[in-house]
């Protein structure tokens, strides 16, 4: 497996990211952070405050990109080994957080 990963990275120009129960194989120029950068440049998203939730090592590039530009939330796992600015322990906490976001400000 290690040799296969090295071959993909060195000879084929791919990155291999090991996540929870998944291997993401991407061209070197592609990442979640690259996709977010493109989205944030679209006219409909200018001036928006992004909120990004993730639960895997593959989300760390997005957490890094959005530092100081949005809210990043690590879900589960270690709160010490992340670039996310906030932490939620599980999906139940995520549901509660999203429910709070759906409440109109005047009702808070």
N, C-alpha and C positions, 0 to 999 in steps of 0.2 A: 504494500500500500504506500509506504514512504517513497519508494522509487517511482511509482506511478505519479504521485503528487509532484515530486521534483521534476519529472519529465513534463508534466502539464505546465508547470510554472516556467521552467527554463526554456523548453523547446517550442512550446505552443503559445506562450504569452497569456496564460490564464492564471488566476489566483484561486486558491482552494481554501475556503473558510470552513472550519469545523464548528458546527453549532450543536444545539441540543437535538439529537436524533436526526441530524441532517448534515450533508456536505454541500456547500454552495460552491459551484464552479462558475466563475465569471471571467470575462475578458478583463485584463488589467485596468482598462479605462472605465469599467462599470462598477458601481457600488451604490448602496442605498444613499450615501451622502451625495454622490453625483446626481442621482435622480432628484433628490430634494433640492439641490442647487438649481436644476433646470425648472422645477415646478415653481420655486420662489421667484424666478425671473419672469414668469408669465404675467401678463397685464392684470388678470383677475386676482392675483395673489400679492401684488405689490402693497407693502404696508401692513400685511397681515402678521400676526404673532403666532408662529407655528407651535403646536403642542405635539410632541412625538413620544409615543410609548413603545418600549421594546423589552424583550425578555431574553435576548440571546447575544452572544459575542458578535454576531453579524450586524447588530444594531449600533455597535460602538462608534463606527465612523459617522453615523448620523448624530449621535450624541455629541461628538467632538465638533462637527460642523455647526451645530446649533447653539453652542455655548455662547451666552451673551446675546443671542438673537431670538431665542424662543424658550419654551419649557421642555425639558427632556426628563423622562420618567423611566427608570428601570423597574421592571415588574419581576418580583421574585429573585432568586439567586442571591449573590453577594452584593450588598450595598457598598462595600469597600472597593470592589474591583470594577468600577464603572466610571465613565466620564459623564454620566447623567447627573443632572442637578437635583433630582428628586427621586424618591423611592416609594413604591407601593409593594406590599408583601405578596399579594395574590390577585387572582382575577375578581374575587369578590370586592376587593378594595378598588379595582379598576371600574367595575360597574357602579360603585358608589360615587367615584370621582366623575364619571361621565354623566351620571344623573344630576350631580351638582352643576355641571357645565350647561345642562339643558334648562336650568331654572332661569327665567328672566331676572335680570339684576334688580328690578323693582320689587320682586317677590322674595328677595333674600333678607 
